[in-house]
Amino acid sequence: MTRYLTFGTLALVAALVGARPAASTTEQPAWPIDAVAVNSPAQANSANPQMTVSDRGVLLSWIERDGDLATLRFSERTGSGWTAAQTVASGRDWFVNWADVPSVLRLPSGALVAHWLQKSGADTYAYDVRLSHSEDDGKTWSASFLPHSDGTKTEHGFASLFPLDDGLGLVWLDGRAMTAGGHGGEHGGGAMSVRFARFDRHWKQIADVAVDERVCECCPTAAAVTSDGVIAAFRDRSPTEVRDIYTSRLEGRTWSPPSPVFNDAWTIAACPVNGPALSAAGREVALAWFTVKQDQGQAYLAFSRDAGQSYGAPIRVDDGGSLGRVDVNLLPDGAALATWIEFADQRAQFRARRVERSGARSAAVTIAGIAGNRASGYPRVAMSRGELVFAWTESVDGGGLHVRTATAAVPPSPQTAPR
């Protein structure tokens, strides 16, 4: 039976060891991110932000709650701000989870595609990935459909959607080989897998295959498109409970054997609910992840110049007490912007910093104070047309949640900044 780390536990660990210095890195002059809060398109009782980027810009999606009714909504970032929020779908039988969040993606054709999670049975972890698409810019949406056809009342979630030349691809965690839940709604036996589905331009499914047959049960997946093809990242699970980050590359129609980004050797008989993040441009890739070493939560980043076939040495991202929940964006000059949750001075903070391939790092910038528990979910960052966009979930007075956003111009690289 699988056990899960709570983020209260992780916060306590981070607090106890937060005074330890970060791994040796080279600090560089400040790279000031002047993040300014902008009016969020999300209403009250909103959470679960996700951002995707297309040629038209950044698209933000989130869930709004009204009692037991969940609604997936989205907005696009334009030169004049966020567009009016639009609705994809609603349901009273959705599976809504702080880490396993829906998304909305614009494909190169201009079509929109969305996913959310819907209950398939009475067990806690009996739910499906549901997909829907819109050909009229979100005014109307197709009937929802499944990327998986196993028919089991088990977990199907943590999906990452991405465009393909001939349509849509996605990877997700698939529990078809797992038994029904045990005490307290936990997973039963069997192995969680990562699977891949492909749909053509006419939304006909043409693939459903396994990528990795044994992975961590509840860590989000990530995917990015390089000039050589798609790369997927996820937390593997070995027979001896080593749970390091692995990647696999889609080579033609076949996925490469999964391989570790770095041998952290994090051995833990529990799921940390802490997945990786990917960003790609051409053959350049940046991958960020969370691990624990000597009882200390740490966030790392590694670069690849060959579309994810190999990676450079890991670079420590955090300042000494990370809760993880990382995100990453490659910058136009080849460096990367990494974000994470830092636990410092008994508080959690949504932080960001520039990281060079050399290992040099700018000073960290705090984007917002944030809850150190599950309520804050996964903060996000995206970049388009010289603008950085940040999104996170804020705990408001009275116990509610609200998705907030901020923006900043991408600062010039330190080598070209005016003196």
Phi, psi and omega in degrees: 000136183277139173249161185232136173286133173272153180282345167297318177297315180296321179297321179295316177301314181297321180295320182292328186247007187298340181282350180291141180288155175290164177300156184301124177218165177260119178276146180238172179304157183305141173240084194290118173265108182268075183284129181239128179297137175235154182302125180281142175285348181278144178270183178298159181061043180242152180197187175062049180292145172216145178231141173230161184231135174230184177298341180270351177125198184273137176241126180253133174234160182195172175245135172250141182246140172223093188065234179267006178269123177251137181231127175271123181232164180208162178208151177250147179272125178237178178298338180256009177117196179284140173288165177300139182296140176240154182259134174269305184196165177221159176192153175260358180243028180277154170262111183248122188222144185296334184252333184260090194251151176289177178205162172226131185230137173263125179277162178304332178290346185099344178293150175256144174225140183229156172223150173211179185243132185228135181299141178241353181193183186281334181296150183307316185256033173260096178204159186242158167275123176251137179244149174210152180228157179229132178256002183234040174063033173091003179290318177227155183229148179291165169299144183287156181213167185255147171270352182236146185235020183287334176075009181278149177271065183228181183285133170222108185195197182052049184277145172236119182262148179205151179282145171237159183304326183253017177149236187234143170232157173204151170241152180204164173277132187233122184258024184299336180268003182262148177280171181296165186296159179252210182296139177071018178078013180284162176295153172271209182279185182090174186248137169281145178234165167255129179237162182232136174234150180227138177235140178277184185296340181261012176068025171271129180284131183235003176201146170203097186225160177279141174258316177215128187277348181213108182224170176299142193284340188210032173260129181305148174270171174215154177210149177212155181253118175260174177290345177263356182131189185274143171237135177243144179231146184195168179264114180285166176221112181277166176300339179259016176069028168280127186236073179262166180279129178241160173229159173218146183244138177276107182254099188071249178248008186237140177272135178291156176302133180300141180219150183287143172290318178204143181277077175294330182060037176286108181257118185205128180270051180198162180263122182278355181050055185212098186262173180275173175225146183230148170216139183221147174212110186066236177261000179277135180223141169237134181231129179243149180202171180242143173210175176234129177228130181052045178064022180239127175290131184222144176246138183229163176220143175222146180254151173228140176254358184236043175061031174090010176287328178212160183228152174284181181297142177298144179242125180293131184259319188279179184253006175139350180202071187273143167263003178077227184053059190276161167215164184205145174222128170292139179263161184302333182267007176098346173284183180224149171258119179251143173233156182194174172256123178256139175252110184215143178053041178064021180225155174258142182224139172276109186243160179217151173201156175276137179232126179270159176299331180289347186101349177295144182228143171283169172297145179288144177243131176274119179280319181196150165290150188209152178294142180270014180244194184293337185302329183281346177057215180252110172296154185230154171221144176216163181222137176201133173053044176078010181239134170267137179236129180244143176219140180204168178257125182254136172276126184251166180303139181094358176092005180275177178233150180210128175285124179248157178223154176213158179226160176206146171291143177292116180296153174295156179294151182304330181290335183249359181295141178298142181266000000 
